[in-house]
Amino acid sequence: MDGSFYMEGLPAHTSDEDAASAAFRAAVDAFLDTELTEDLRAAGRATTGLKSASWACKVWREKLNARGWYAPTWPVEHGGAGWSAEQRLYFENASAMRDAPILMNSGVRTIGPLIIEAGTPAQKAHYLPAILNGEHEWCQGFSEPQAGSDLSALSLKAERDGDDFILTGSKIWTSFAQQATHMFLLARCEPETHGGKGLVFLLVEMDRPGIEVRPIRFIDGEYETNEVFFNGVRTPAANRIGEIGGGWKTAKQLMAIARGNNTTTGLLRRAMRAARRGAAAAGLTSPSLQMRLAELDMRIDTLEALDACTDNGLTGLNTAPAASQLKLLATELHQAITEAGLEAAPNSDFAQAKYLATRAATIYSGTSEVHRNILAKAIGCP
Ligand SMILES: Cc1cc2nc3c(=O)[nH]c(=O)nc-3n(C[C@H](O)[C@H](O)[C@H](O)COP(=O)(O)OP(=O)(O)OC[C@H]3O[C@@H](n4cnc5c(N)ncnc54)[C@H](O)[C@@H]3O)c2cc1C
C-alpha cells in the first residue's frame, strides 16, 4: 500500500494540485527516511499497546515538532501542520510503512483541538505550546464507577468557593493518569441536577493537593488505567471550557473529536505489518491466510476512503454520528487484524500481547453498542 486512495465524490485534482501533492509526498518520504533511525523503527515494531516506549515517543515527538508536523490537523497558526485529510492519511501510512513509533497523545488528538475550537485566547496561549513541546501531558476524567455508557450520571462534586471549585469524588479507568500533568474532566457543579444538566468541564493540574492516583492492572499485566480520587481539590473556576452548568455541551464537542481519531488507519496498517511478520516467522504462507489478510487490507482501504469523505463532509452524517461510524469500524477492524495475527502465530508472545491489547478498544471512548445506538438514531431507526 502506498497510502493513496480514490473515492468517487472527492474533488478531482488539477495538475497544479497533483504537482503539490507529489512534492508533499516526496518531502514526507525524505523526512521519514532521514529521521527514523533504526532504534526508533525497532521501538515502533516492538509496540503492542497504544503507544511505543516513552523514550522513543519523546525523541520522535521532538523531531516531528521541530519540523512542525507533531499536530497534523491543528491549524498552522497554532503550531500545527494544517494538513488536509489526504496529506494526513499519506503521512500516517508512510509512517506506518516505516514502523515509526506510535504516539498516543491525548493533548494533540483531543483536548488540543477542543481548546482551539472553544478555548479562550488565554487558554490557547497557555496550553497549546505546552502540548506541542511535551511539557503538558493530558488524561481524560469522564468515567466514574457509576457512570460509564451513561456518562451523564456522573457525580464528582464541584462546589463553588470564591474563584475556585472544590472537587470531591472519584474517576475510574483514567488512561495514563500516572504520567499526566493535566486532566480534563466533567464534574457536577449544581448538586440538585441530574443527567447532562448542571455540569462543568474543567482543566485541572494533576499535582494539585488532594489528588490521588491508584493503578488498575490489566489481565495481561499492562498498566495503563487508574482510579483517581479527589479529596477536596481546589482548582480555579476560570480553568474551564464552556459555561458553568454547560459542561455537557463541551463534553459532546470533545467526544466528537476524540472518537473519530482514536484508532487511525496508520495504527491498523502497523497491526497488519505485525500480523504478516508473525505469520512469516511461524512459516505460515497458506492461500487462505493470504486471502484473509488481503481482505483486511481492503477493509483498511475502505475505512481510509470513508475517513477522507468524513473530513470533506461527504458522508451525509453530522459530526457526532460520523465520528461514531469511524470509531466503530476502526476498532472492530483492529480487533479482527490482531485476531488474524494470533491465529497465524498462536505461540508468539508478541501476537498474544497485541491481541489482548486491542480487546478494550471496543469499550473505551464509548462501547460498540453505544455507537451503534447513535448511528441507529442518526439514520432514523425507532
Ligand atoms: C482500557 C480502557 C481505557 C479507558 N480509558 C478511559 C479514560 O481515559 N477516561 C475515561 O473517562 N474513561 C475511560 N475508560 C472508560 C470507558 O469509557 C468505559 O468503560 C465505557 O464508557 C463503558 O462504561 P462501563 O465500563 O461503565 O460499562 P457499562 O456502561 O456499565 O456497560 C456495560 C455493558 O452494557 C452495554 N450497554 C450499556 N448501555 C447500553 C445501551 N444503552 N444500549 C446497549 N448496550 C448498552 C455496554 O455496551 C457494555 O457492553 C476506559 C475503559 C477501558 C476499558
The ligand as a MOL file (V3000), in Angstrom:
LIG
                    3D

  0  0  0     0  0            999 V3000
M  V30 BEGIN CTAB
M  V30 COUNTS 53 58 0 0 0
M  V30 BEGIN ATOM
M  V30 1 C -8.7580 0.2780 28.6340 0
M  V30 2 C -9.7470 1.3350 28.9770 0
M  V30 3 C -9.3600 2.6550 28.9880 0
M  V30 4 C -10.2610 3.6620 29.3430 0
M  V30 5 N -9.8220 4.9580 29.4220 0
M  V30 6 C -10.6620 5.9190 29.8740 0
M  V30 7 C -10.1890 7.2450 30.1030 0
M  V30 8 O -9.0290 7.5600 29.8520 0
M  V30 9 N -11.0460 8.1620 30.5890 0
M  V30 10 C -12.3560 7.8700 30.8620 0
M  V30 11 O -13.0890 8.7530 31.2780 0
M  V30 12 N -12.8410 6.6060 30.6810 0
M  V30 13 C -12.0280 5.6270 30.2020 0
M  V30 14 N -12.4820 4.3400 30.0260 0
M  V30 15 C -13.8460 4.0210 30.4270 0
M  V30 16 C -14.7760 3.7320 29.2500 0
M  V30 17 O -15.1310 4.9180 28.6080 0
M  V30 18 C -15.9990 2.9700 29.8220 0
M  V30 19 O -15.5250 1.7020 30.2420 0
M  V30 20 C -17.0900 2.7880 28.7960 0
M  V30 21 O -17.7090 4.0160 28.5230 0
M  V30 22 C -18.1600 1.7830 29.2600 0
M  V30 23 O -18.6280 2.0870 30.5330 0
M  V30 24 P -18.6760 0.9770 31.6730 0
M  V30 25 O -17.3380 0.3080 31.7380 0
M  V30 26 O -19.1870 1.6180 32.9050 0
M  V30 27 O -19.6900 -0.1180 31.1490 0
M  V30 28 P -21.2840 -0.0130 31.1780 0
M  V30 29 O -21.7200 1.3350 30.7330 0
M  V30 30 O -21.7560 -0.4880 32.5050 0
M  V30 31 O -21.6920 -1.0480 30.0610 0
M  V30 32 C -21.6960 -2.4720 30.2720 0
M  V30 33 C -22.2110 -3.1270 29.0040 0
M  V30 34 O -23.5510 -2.7050 28.7210 0
M  V30 35 C -23.6450 -2.1770 27.4060 0
M  V30 36 N -24.5660 -1.0570 27.3670 0
M  V30 37 C -24.6070 -0.0070 28.2230 0
M  V30 38 N -25.5810 0.8480 27.8700 0
M  V30 39 C -26.1470 0.3640 26.7460 0
M  V30 40 C -27.2270 0.7820 25.8880 0
M  V30 41 N -27.8920 1.9280 26.1140 0
M  V30 42 N -27.5400 0.0030 24.8200 0
M  V30 43 C -26.8810 -1.1590 24.5700 0
M  V30 44 N -25.8610 -1.6210 25.3580 0
M  V30 45 C -25.5070 -0.8740 26.4190 0
M  V30 46 C -22.2360 -1.7070 27.0680 0
M  V30 47 O -22.0290 -1.6720 25.6720 0
M  V30 48 C -21.3940 -2.7770 27.7600 0
M  V30 49 O -21.2700 -3.9020 26.9390 0
M  V30 50 C -11.6000 3.3220 29.6560 0
M  V30 51 C -12.0100 1.9790 29.6040 0
M  V30 52 C -11.1040 0.9910 29.2830 0
M  V30 53 C -11.5600 -0.4350 29.2700 0
M  V30 END ATOM
M  V30 BEGIN BOND
M  V30 1 1 1 2
M  V30 2 1 2 3
M  V30 3 2 2 52
M  V30 4 2 3 4
M  V30 5 1 4 5
M  V30 6 1 4 50
M  V30 7 2 5 6
M  V30 8 1 6 7
M  V30 9 1 6 13
M  V30 10 2 7 8
M  V30 11 1 7 9
M  V30 12 1 9 10
M  V30 13 2 10 11
M  V30 14 1 10 12
M  V30 15 2 12 13
M  V30 16 1 13 14
M  V30 17 1 14 15
M  V30 18 1 14 50
M  V30 19 1 15 16
M  V30 20 1 16 17
M  V30 21 1 16 18
M  V30 22 1 18 19
M  V30 23 1 18 20
M  V30 24 1 20 21
M  V30 25 1 20 22
M  V30 26 1 22 23
M  V30 27 1 23 24
M  V30 28 2 24 25
M  V30 29 1 24 26
M  V30 30 1 24 27
M  V30 31 1 27 28
M  V30 32 2 28 29
M  V30 33 1 28 30
M  V30 34 1 28 31
M  V30 35 1 31 32
M  V30 36 1 32 33
M  V30 37 1 33 34
M  V30 38 1 33 48
M  V30 39 1 34 35
M  V30 40 1 35 36
M  V30 41 1 35 46
M  V30 42 1 36 37
M  V30 43 1 36 45
M  V30 44 2 37 38
M  V30 45 1 38 39
M  V30 46 1 39 40
M  V30 47 2 39 45
M  V30 48 1 40 41
M  V30 49 2 40 42
M  V30 50 1 42 43
M  V30 51 2 43 44
M  V30 52 1 44 45
M  V30 53 1 46 47
M  V30 54 1 46 48
M  V30 55 1 48 49
M  V30 56 2 50 51
M  V30 57 1 51 52
M  V30 58 1 52 53
M  V30 END BOND
M  V30 END CTAB
M  END
